[in-house]
Amino acid sequence: HEVEQAVQRLEKVWALSHDHWMKTDSYVNGTFPVWSDAVKRLDPHRPEYRPGRAAAILDNALSTQLHFDPIVHREPLGESEAHKESADRVERGLKAVLDDAQRQERSLPYRRMGKHLLAYGYAILERGLELEGEPQEPRRRSGESLADWQAREGEYEGVKQGWNPFRVRAPHPARILLDDMERVPTIAIKKARRYARQVEMLTAKKRRLSNTVVFDKYEDPWQQVDTVEMFTPEWHVFYVPDGQSGRVYYVERNIYGFVPFAHAFAGFGLEPTDAREFDPATEARGLLDSSLATLQVQAQYLSGRHWAMMLASFPKLKSLNLDIPEAAQDLAGMIVRGDYAWLDSPQLQQWMFQTSADADRDLELATFSLALAGFREAGVTTVGQQAILTQAAERKFAEIQVQAGYLATQHAVQVLKSVDVMGETFLVGGRKLRPTDIGKNFNIGVTFKVVNPVLRDQELARLLQEVLQGLCSPERYWDAEGVNDQSTERRRILKHALDSTPEGHRVRLIEVARELGNERLADALESGAVVPPVVPGQNGGG
């Protein structure tokens, strides 16, 4: 069967990567073996202490080097003001859709995507689509009063305005199997474990398809069922494996014309020289991969030091004149007749602490510099020196930031294409995303900008001086400040300029007077019987 063949082929391609990722998981979750199996057989009671260094490295790198508030940018199709306003409307609408889609997930998908890039060196972003909850426009029932009909119609409009079917998801890369040689996937296998009741409801909703089979092979509705979905640009297949065989429960045409996944490597890996040894595992290498042995050595150091500290703090007794069974009876409080002394505690040499420091230094060089977490190195005394060190350490994560932006951009393009195919306008968070504004042009860019406040302030101050001197445009300043909706900003500036004129100020006073119900004052201002007060800096006042 085509689905089974695709699953078997892609599982084989990614098998070694999945083994490596499980090893990484053991270090992040604190379950890795501190000692080898041979050592454990010889000394089964040797203490084990697992520090949380691996998880801390990933969390610190994630928090300081990857941002999770998407910045959406769309270039106008032309130089006219109408083209710029159309591009700004797409930016605003798409940003609202993406922000709302993030909030619909149990955890922030962009953050999870970044963690997968750091931990596994590979990440996947999925454009999810939840159409089941789409509000249906009501029809007026026979004999229904106008008031009831208008109430139901108003309720529909309210629900419709906040409805967003799009989702952004960052599934674990072991759950989605893609062709590692394709930049834009043309086939995807999605593996998931669902409750039997969920599979039944999902297949029941597809009854409109002529070849649908409703899943009902279960006794317990909470029984977990493994499911497989295959996506191509033309088709979507839902399949349930069952032992050596399986069954296709429905096949539907993919009307959107693309596979709803994007993938990227972090860049920590290296393709082998010998092409016969090529495997995606050589490229899907995370931040910790080159330091797993060092993390194990560090755990061994700390286990030994902790064991020595425990012996020094709580020394054991030794019997001076009794054999082991008799001493055991004494210690149990049954008979007291022997002489005892404390065992000598092991003495820790200074070189032992230096060895541990060497492991710490090796970890910092290979993974995440503490300078990025706000720690100042010894000998660094000025802000400038610290800034130089910080910028140098940040360059290690430059490729990850680019790849994260690529994944988010591909997801955004898929959302725009979906809106175009559906032909609907979506109103989310007060912002509209219209097919007419998209205009069959799916050019969009999404980035995650990590901002250094000090450097940002310096850059803005320099650009402001250049704007005042006529050396650069306000648009360049707005780009640096992160203002995406520049047409709205430009309109606000012009409106402020109009309001600042004496006539503009007088018109605004008339509007406010009428809003307050003071028609007499409004008429007096309009006729010129009352002269508006001069406000410095607003209506021509100095």
Buried (B, 14 or more C-beta within 10 A) or exposed (E): EEBBEBBEEBBEBBEBBBEBBEEBBBBBEEEBEBBEEEEBEEEEEBBBBBBEBBBEBBBBBBBBBBBBEBBBBBEBBEEEEEBBBBBBBBBBBBBBBBBBBBEBBEEBBBBBBBBBBBBBBBBBBBBBBEEEEEBEEEEEEEEEEEEEBEEBBEEBEEEBBEBBBBBBBBBEBBEBBBBBEEEEBEBBBBBBEBBBBBBBBBBEBBEEBEEBBBBEEBEEEEEEBBBBBBBBEEEBBBBBBEEEEBEBBBBBEBEBEBBBBBBBBBBBBEEEEEEEEBBBBBBBBBBBBEBBEBBBBBBBBBBBBEBBEEBEEEEEEEBEEBEEEBBEBBEEEEEEEBEBEEEEBEEEEEEEEEEBEBBBEBBBEBBBBEBBBEEEEEEBEEEEEBBEBBEEBBEBBEBBBEBBBBBBBBBBBBBBBBBBEBEBBBBBBEBBBBBEBBEEBBBBBBBBEEEEEEEBEEBEEEBBEEBEEEEBEBBEBBBBEEBBBBBBBBEEEEEEEEBBEBEBBBBBBBEEBBEEEEEEBBBBBBEEEBEBEEEEEBBBEE
